[in-house]
Amino acid sequence: MKLRIPFIQNPVRVGIAVEEDGLRYTEARPTENGVEIRQAGLIPLEAGSIENGRITDMEQAKLQLTLAKKELRLTKKKAILSIPTSTVVIRKTNQPKLSPDDIRSLLEIELGTTIHLPFSRPYFDFHKIGEVPSGPDIDELREFAVGENPSPEDEYLVIAAPGDVIDQYLELLKVLDIEVTAVDIEPLALYRLLRASGVAHKTDFMFLQLGEHSVNVSIFQSDIPEFLRNIPIQMAPIPASAEKAEEESMIGLESFVNDLVREVDRVINFYQFSMKNDGTRIQTIYLTGEADHLEKIVQLLQRRLTSFEIVPLPVHHMQWPQLSRIDAQAFTAAAGLTLRG
């Protein structure tokens, strides 16, 4: 029998999020007041080592991790890894009422055949959303199917990623002598962090996760990720000259926000009117990620997207003296990974 001993503290875990410029990590544990960060940082990789979510130069990446290993305190620790959103696919599917083991076996057969995926040999996980409502016993020709009752079904969310991509990162992390206990996706990590903040949130909301080379967009309905997309948008570099920095950075920010608004508009219109088309409306947009002017970007977006509440992702519950409020936004995904149950 497995016992829960009440005086044992919550476990310390490492969360590792893959980015194009390196591996961002946090070591943390959940507390009553939030998330206690033990350490956090970025293991940089050479430009071009990771492209489109895949490692392009494994030997160079291993070398850089080997050099960084001496300064890290991660050896022999358990980690949860998130793979780039650009490699992740989510699907909804109806399946007969079966045990979880039988559902997994059935999905192994259907993925790549009746459930289309843009890659072979997927690694996947699934989550039961609920029971599919039963309708009238009418066939497709609008005729009563006398004596025939439709078999009850459950709706499932399936999250899949290319097996070869996950294998790449598992091989890379062997250099750090880390035990990867689970692979997750960043949107779910952000949702766990939002939930741990204690801040009440709407039913329908969006995460915009800003990066140097792209933006991850994810849309949730309650606790279910309904839509994921990685959008390549280049963040304008900050000028080296102090005299021109403020003026040029504002021009760059406004250009970036213009591009972002255009892409977000497309995503929202597709989601609300094509994918859902049932009156669903996104109410809140949470911004997070690596951005020096996150608060300013929030202000610029709010002026353009007036139908939505646009706010930074709450980070007040990420507790670590060395982590400022702005820096914390760069580590939200990695911190959220440590909250996985």
Kinemage of the C-alpha trace (Angstrom):
@kinemage 1
@onewidth
@group {chain A} dominant
@subgroup {mainchain}
@vectorlist {calphas} color= white
{ca met a 1} P 0.000 0.000 0.000
{ca lys a 2} L 1.268 3.479 -0.891
{ca leu a 3} L 1.086 5.867 2.054
{ca arg a 4} L 1.072 9.663 2.055
{ca ile a 5} L 3.022 10.970 5.037
{ca pro a 6} L 1.737 14.475 5.821
{ca phe a 7} L 4.964 15.958 7.185
{ca ile a 8} L 7.011 15.197 4.066
{ca gln a 9} L 7.490 18.339 1.962
{ca asn a 10} L 6.416 18.625 -1.650
{ca pro a 11} L 9.094 17.246 -3.976
{ca val a 12} L 11.643 19.490 -5.630
{ca arg a 13} L 11.577 19.109 -9.407
{ca val a 14} L 13.441 20.529 -12.373
{ca gly a 15} L 11.518 21.948 -15.328
{ca ile a 16} L 13.347 22.270 -18.655
{ca ala a 17} L 11.810 24.206 -21.555
{ca val a 18} L 13.431 23.972 -24.979
{ca glu a 19} L 13.957 27.266 -26.820
{ca glu a 20} L 15.779 28.045 -30.035
{ca asp a 21} L 18.595 29.790 -28.158
{ca gly a 22} L 18.997 27.179 -25.427
{ca leu a 23} L 17.444 25.226 -22.565
{ca arg a 24} L 15.669 27.288 -19.911
{ca tyr a 25} L 15.405 25.563 -16.555
{ca thr a 26} L 14.084 26.039 -13.048
{ca glu a 27} L 14.427 23.913 -9.961
{ca ala a 28} L 11.382 24.479 -7.789
{ca arg a 29} L 8.778 22.993 -5.496
{ca pro a 30} L 5.129 23.921 -4.901
{ca thr a 31} L 4.254 25.589 -1.584
{ca glu a 32} L 1.057 26.820 0.045
{ca asn a 33} L 1.812 30.318 -1.247
{ca gly a 34} L 2.963 29.462 -4.764
{ca val a 35} L 6.187 28.152 -6.256
{ca glu a 36} L 9.498 28.248 -4.426
{ca ile a 37} L 12.319 28.617 -6.956
{ca arg a 38} L 15.641 27.082 -5.897
{ca gln a 39} L 17.571 27.996 -9.041
{ca ala a 40} L 16.834 29.147 -12.568
{ca gly a 41} L 18.831 29.891 -15.680
{ca leu a 42} L 19.419 29.466 -19.395
{ca ile a 43} L 21.876 26.970 -20.860
{ca pro a 44} L 22.770 28.771 -24.107
{ca leu a 45} L 23.258 26.929 -27.377
{ca glu a 46} L 24.921 28.167 -30.542
{ca ala a 47} L 22.635 29.952 -32.982
{ca gly a 48} L 21.167 27.415 -35.388
{ca ser a 49} L 21.617 24.429 -33.047
{ca ile a 50} L 17.818 24.184 -32.788
{ca glu a 51} L 15.606 25.035 -35.760
{ca asn a 52} L 11.871 24.443 -36.069
{ca gly a 53} L 11.965 22.591 -32.767
{ca arg a 54} L 14.598 20.067 -33.902
{ca ile a 55} L 18.261 19.772 -32.961
{ca thr a 56} L 20.289 20.346 -36.116
{ca asp a 57} L 23.774 19.840 -34.638
{ca met a 58} L 23.686 17.244 -31.864
{ca glu a 59} L 27.458 17.082 -31.325
{ca gln a 60} L 27.756 20.854 -30.914
{ca ala a 61} L 24.776 20.914 -28.543
{ca lys a 62} L 26.284 18.100 -26.456
{ca leu a 63} L 29.585 19.932 -26.272
{ca gln a 64} L 27.935 23.092 -24.977
{ca leu a 65} L 25.997 21.169 -22.338
{ca thr a 66} L 29.173 19.385 -21.279
{ca leu a 67} L 30.902 22.738 -20.757
{ca ala a 68} L 27.914 24.085 -18.814
{ca lys a 69} L 27.507 20.953 -16.664
{ca lys a 70} L 30.248 21.939 -14.202
{ca glu a 71} L 28.472 25.173 -13.268
{ca leu a 72} L 25.015 23.625 -12.944
{ca arg a 73} L 23.589 21.851 -9.913
{ca leu a 74} L 21.266 19.536 -11.793
{ca thr a 75} L 23.134 16.207 -11.821
{ca lys a 76} L 21.126 13.170 -10.646
{ca lys a 77} L 17.927 15.232 -10.361
{ca lys a 78} L 14.500 14.398 -11.770
{ca ala a 79} L 13.254 16.660 -14.561
{ca ile a 80} L 10.134 17.304 -16.600
{ca leu a 81} L 10.854 18.336 -20.172
{ca ser a 82} L 8.674 20.421 -22.466
{ca ile a 83} L 9.176 20.177 -26.187
{ca pro a 84} L 8.772 23.122 -28.584
{ca thr a 85} L 5.156 23.992 -29.362
{ca ser a 86} L 6.017 24.054 -33.076
{ca thr a 87} L 6.323 20.240 -32.968
{ca val a 88} L 3.107 19.539 -31.019
{ca val a 89} L -0.287 18.551 -32.448
{ca ile a 90} L -3.561 18.289 -30.534
{ca arg a 91} L -6.649 16.444 -31.735
{ca lys a 92} L -10.083 15.643 -30.328
{ca thr a 93} L -11.581 12.250 -30.940
{ca asn a 94} L -14.633 10.237 -29.877
{ca gln a 95} L -13.958 6.713 -28.684
{ca pro a 96} L -16.082 3.891 -27.239
{ca lys a 97} L -16.327 3.541 -23.486
{ca leu a 98} L -13.248 1.470 -22.678
{ca ser a 99} L -10.561 1.257 -20.015
{ca pro a 100} L -7.588 3.670 -20.279
{ca asp a 101} L -5.304 0.820 -21.380
{ca asp a 102} L -7.711 -0.185 -24.138
{ca ile a 103} L -8.095 3.442 -25.251
{ca arg a 104} L -4.306 3.774 -25.512
{ca ser a 105} L -4.112 0.615 -27.623
{ca leu a 106} L -6.900 1.882 -29.869
{ca leu a 107} L -5.272 5.284 -30.295
{ca glu a 108} L -1.950 3.650 -31.190
{ca ile a 109} L -3.740 2.081 -34.146
{ca glu a 110} L -5.718 5.171 -35.178
{ca leu a 111} L -2.978 7.809 -34.898
{ca gly a 112} L -1.603 8.414 -38.360
{ca thr a 113} L -4.518 6.621 -40.041
{ca thr a 114} L -8.027 7.736 -39.115
{ca ile a 115} L -6.548 10.460 -36.874
{ca his a 116} L -4.281 12.394 -39.229
{ca leu a 117} L -0.875 13.560 -38.011
{ca pro a 118} L 1.810 15.436 -39.987
{ca phe a 119} L 4.538 13.056 -38.778
{ca ser a 120} L 5.145 9.343 -38.226
{ca arg a 121} L 6.020 7.442 -35.031
{ca pro a 122} L 4.253 9.776 -32.612
{ca tyr a 123} L 4.654 9.880 -28.874
{ca phe a 124} L 1.298 10.787 -27.407
{ca asp a 125} L -0.821 11.169 -24.312
{ca phe a 126} L -4.577 11.551 -23.923
{ca his a 127} L -7.108 13.042 -21.554
{ca lys a 128} L -10.770 12.156 -21.208
{ca ile a 129} L -12.847 15.325 -21.628
{ca gly a 130} L -16.260 13.812 -20.939
{ca glu a 131} L -19.110 11.777 -22.297
{ca val a 132} L -20.404 12.531 -25.779
{ca pro a 133} L -24.061 13.627 -25.497
{ca ser a 134} L -26.379 11.092 -27.088
{ca gly a 135} L -28.628 12.375 -29.846
{ca pro a 136} L -31.862 11.037 -31.351
{ca asp a 137} L -31.753 7.652 -33.008
{ca ile a 138} L -31.788 9.030 -36.525
{ca asp a 139} L -29.485 7.931 -39.291
{ca glu a 140} L -27.769 10.136 -41.863
{ca leu a 141} L -30.820 9.907 -44.187
{ca arg a 142} L -32.994 11.390 -41.420
{ca glu a 143} L -34.770 8.055 -40.992
{ca phe a 144} L -35.484 6.563 -37.593
{ca ala a 145} L -33.164 3.685 -36.893
{ca val a 146} L -35.789 1.545 -35.183
{ca gly a 147} L -34.368 -0.853 -32.612
{ca glu a 148} L -30.845 0.572 -32.918
{ca asn a 149} L -29.314 2.483 -30.027
{ca pro a 150} L -26.050 4.326 -30.632
{ca ser a 151} L -23.164 3.030 -28.552
{ca pro a 152} L -22.144 5.481 -25.801
{ca glu a 153} L -18.857 7.271 -26.448
{ca asp a 154} L -16.389 9.480 -24.601
{ca glu a 155} L -14.531 12.487 -26.013
{ca tyr a 156} L -10.753 12.540 -25.646
{ca leu a 157} L -8.054 15.132 -26.143
{ca val a 158} L -4.955 13.638 -27.766
{ca ile a 159} L -1.584 15.435 -27.585
{ca ala a 160} L 1.093 14.107 -29.934
{ca ala a 161} L 4.643 14.955 -30.983
{ca pro a 162} L 7.227 13.316 -33.264
{ca gly a 163} L 8.996 10.491 -31.466
{ca asp a 164} L 12.322 11.274 -33.133
{ca val a 165} L 12.230 14.852 -31.779
{ca ile a 166} L 11.585 13.707 -28.216
{ca asp a 167} L 14.329 11.082 -28.564
{ca gln a 168} L 16.740 13.844 -29.596
{ca tyr a 169} L 16.165 15.836 -26.419
{ca leu a 170} L 16.283 12.772 -24.187
{ca glu a 171} L 19.648 11.894 -25.711
{ca leu a 172} L 20.900 15.464 -25.259
{ca leu a 173} L 19.911 15.620 -21.587
{ca lys a 174} L 21.876 12.445 -20.842
{ca val a 175} L 24.927 14.739 -20.986
{ca leu a 176} L 23.673 16.494 -17.837
{ca asp a 177} L 23.030 13.169 -16.068
{ca ile a 178} L 19.377 14.137 -15.503
{ca glu a 179} L 16.503 11.673 -15.205
{ca val a 180} L 13.587 12.847 -17.364
{ca thr a 181} L 10.450 11.510 -15.676
{ca ala a 182} L 7.860 13.087 -18.008
{ca val a 183} L 7.482 15.055 -21.226
{ca asp a 184} L 4.898 17.846 -21.300
{ca ile a 185} L 3.812 20.830 -23.370
{ca glu a 186} L 4.371 24.477 -22.467
{ca pro a 187} L 0.705 25.610 -22.625
{ca leu a 188} L -0.241 23.130 -19.895
{ca ala a 189} L 2.732 24.309 -17.825
{ca leu a 190} L 1.523 27.910 -18.143
{ca tyr a 191} L -1.997 26.863 -17.158
{ca arg a 192} L -0.724 25.129 -14.009
{ca leu a 193} L 1.215 28.250 -13.063
{ca leu a 194} L -1.874 30.423 -13.629
{ca arg a 195} L -3.979 28.096 -11.500
{ca ala a 196} L -1.345 28.098 -8.732
{ca ser a 197} L -1.423 31.912 -8.625
{ca gly a 198} L -4.868 31.880 -7.048
{ca val a 199} L -6.032 34.558 -9.508
{ca ala a 200} L -9.537 33.884 -10.811
{ca his a 201} L -9.619 33.486 -14.588
{ca lys a 202} L -12.301 33.370 -17.253
{ca thr a 203} L -13.477 30.192 -18.944
{ca asp a 204} L -12.067 31.118 -22.361
{ca phe a 205} L -8.574 32.585 -22.480
{ca met a 206} L -5.393 32.728 -24.522
{ca phe a 207} L -1.683 32.554 -23.730
{ca leu a 208} L 0.763 34.553 -25.850
{ca gln a 209} L 4.254 33.305 -25.074
{ca leu a 210} L 6.788 35.700 -26.567
{ca gly a 211} L 10.173 34.528 -27.806
{ca glu a 212} L 13.021 36.106 -29.683
{ca his a 213} L 12.116 34.395 -32.959
{ca ser a 214} L 8.486 33.356 -32.597
{ca val a 215} L 5.308 33.552 -30.506
{ca asn a 216} L 3.448 30.535 -29.136
{ca val a 217} L -0.333 30.941 -29.148
{ca ser a 218} L -2.547 28.631 -27.112
{ca ile a 219} L -6.280 28.879 -26.424
{ca phe a 220} L -7.976 27.204 -23.472
{ca gln a 221} L -11.568 26.470 -22.630
{ca ser a 222} L -11.617 25.795 -18.888
{ca asp a 223} L -8.652 23.450 -18.362
{ca ile a 224} L -8.564 22.034 -21.903
{ca pro a 225} L -6.105 23.356 -24.532
{ca glu a 226} L -8.246 23.730 -27.643
{ca phe a 227} L -5.772 25.317 -30.047
{ca leu a 228} L -1.962 25.578 -30.375
{ca arg a 229} L 0.125 27.426 -32.911
{ca asn a 230} L 3.718 28.630 -33.206
{ca ile a 231} L 3.937 31.856 -35.216
{ca pro a 232} L 7.342 32.982 -36.526
{ca ile a 233} L 7.659 36.685 -35.631
{ca gln a 234} L 11.062 38.255 -35.126
{ca met a 235} L 11.410 40.363 -31.993
{ca ala a 236} L 13.231 43.620 -32.861
{ca pro a 237} L 16.738 43.740 -31.313
{ca ile a 238} L 17.502 46.522 -28.832
{ca pro a 239} L 20.037 49.015 -30.288
{ca ala a 240} L 23.487 49.109 -28.704
{ca ser a 241} L 23.667 52.919 -28.753
{ca ala a 242} L 22.088 54.432 -25.641
{ca glu a 243} L 21.153 57.625 -27.511
{ca lys a 244} L 19.070 55.838 -30.109
{ca ala a 245} L 17.977 52.923 -27.964
{ca glu a 246} L 14.716 54.373 -26.649
{ca glu a 247} L 13.495 55.779 -29.965
{ca glu a 248} L 14.481 52.768 -32.060
{ca ser a 249} L 13.222 50.245 -29.528
{ca met a 250} L 9.799 51.939 -29.546
{ca ile a 251} L 9.681 51.812 -33.345
{ca gly a 252} L 10.694 48.155 -33.239
{ca leu a 253} L 8.122 47.362 -30.555
{ca glu a 254} L 5.306 49.022 -32.485
{ca ser a 255} L 6.276 47.124 -35.637
{ca phe a 256} L 6.370 43.872 -33.674
{ca val a 257} L 2.988 44.580 -32.084
{ca asn a 258} L 1.481 45.403 -35.499
{ca asp a 259} L 2.616 42.010 -36.809
{ca leu a 260} L 1.420 40.290 -33.636
{ca val a 261} L -2.036 41.911 -33.763
{ca arg a 262} L -2.482 40.821 -37.372
{ca glu a 263} L -1.612 37.199 -36.534
{ca val a 264} L -3.653 37.110 -33.319
{ca asp a 265} L -6.677 38.500 -35.184
{ca arg a 266} L -6.417 35.671 -37.696
{ca val a 267} L -6.127 33.044 -34.979
{ca ile a 268} L -9.064 34.397 -32.969
{ca asn a 269} L -11.320 34.696 -36.012
{ca phe a 270} L -10.482 31.143 -37.095
{ca tyr a 271} L -11.005 29.756 -33.597
{ca gln a 272} L -14.230 31.585 -32.777
{ca phe a 273} L -15.998 31.475 -36.126
{ca ser a 274} L -14.602 28.434 -37.972
{ca met a 275} L -13.322 25.989 -35.400
{ca lys a 276} L -15.971 26.601 -32.695
{ca asn a 277} L -18.800 28.658 -34.240
{ca asp a 278} L -20.957 28.127 -31.152
{ca gly a 279} L -20.813 31.551 -29.529
{ca thr a 280} L -17.489 30.916 -27.767
{ca arg a 281} L -15.577 34.155 -27.192
{ca ile a 282} L -12.065 34.594 -25.819
{ca gln a 283} L -12.169 36.933 -22.848
{ca thr a 284} L -8.608 37.281 -21.540
{ca ile a 285} L -5.169 37.206 -23.176
{ca tyr a 286} L -2.189 36.473 -20.896
{ca leu a 287} L 1.264 37.595 -22.041
{ca thr a 288} L 4.456 35.937 -20.879
{ca gly a 289} L 7.874 34.935 -22.166
{ca glu a 290} L 11.205 36.509 -22.910
{ca ala a 291} L 10.571 40.179 -23.625
{ca asp a 292} L 12.358 43.201 -22.125
{ca his a 293} L 9.341 45.454 -22.662
{ca leu a 294} L 6.517 43.103 -21.728
{ca glu a 295} L 4.490 45.752 -19.887
{ca lys a 296} L 4.758 48.116 -22.854
{ca ile a 297} L 3.726 45.358 -25.258
{ca val a 298} L 0.673 44.712 -23.058
{ca gln a 299} L -0.258 48.409 -23.276
{ca leu a 300} L 0.171 48.537 -27.061
{ca leu a 301} L -1.874 45.371 -27.539
{ca gln a 302} L -4.670 46.628 -25.290
{ca arg a 303} L -5.019 49.752 -27.454
{ca arg a 304} L -5.437 47.619 -30.569
{ca leu a 305} L -7.385 44.629 -29.223
{ca thr a 306} L -10.015 46.466 -27.227
{ca ser a 307} L -12.466 43.548 -27.022
{ca phe a 308} L -10.175 41.561 -24.719
{ca glu a 309} L -8.634 41.928 -21.302
{ca ile a 310} L -4.865 41.798 -21.897
{ca val a 311} L -2.615 41.291 -18.874
{ca pro a 312} L 0.785 39.800 -17.985
{ca leu a 313} L 0.633 36.253 -16.686
{ca pro a 314} L 0.553 36.458 -12.857
{ca val a 315} L 4.004 35.719 -11.389
{ca his a 316} L 3.648 37.138 -7.869
{ca his a 317} L 3.703 33.588 -6.485
{ca met a 318} L 7.089 32.689 -8.033
{ca gln a 319} L 9.266 33.114 -4.956
{ca trp a 320} L 13.008 33.634 -5.411
{ca pro a 321} L 14.968 36.717 -4.255
{ca gln a 322} L 17.148 36.767 -7.385
{ca leu a 323} L 14.144 36.701 -9.721
{ca ser a 324} L 12.664 40.101 -10.567
{ca arg a 325} L 9.089 40.433 -11.757
{ca ile a 326} L 10.174 40.957 -15.378
{ca asp a 327} L 12.765 38.143 -15.317
{ca ala a 328} L 10.156 35.771 -13.907
{ca gln a 329} L 8.128 36.002 -17.133
{ca ala a 330} L 11.005 34.343 -19.006
{ca phe a 331} L 10.836 31.317 -16.685
{ca thr a 332} L 7.075 30.774 -16.443
{ca ala a 333} L 6.967 27.674 -18.658
{ca ala a 334} L 9.917 26.026 -16.899
{ca ala a 335} L 8.416 26.845 -13.478
{ca gly a 336} L 4.997 25.551 -14.508
{ca leu a 337} L 6.536 22.222 -15.535
{ca thr a 338} L 7.598 21.609 -11.916
{ca leu a 339} L 3.922 21.761 -10.887
{ca arg a 340} L 2.975 18.709 -12.905
{ca gly a 341} L 1.309 16.177 -10.616
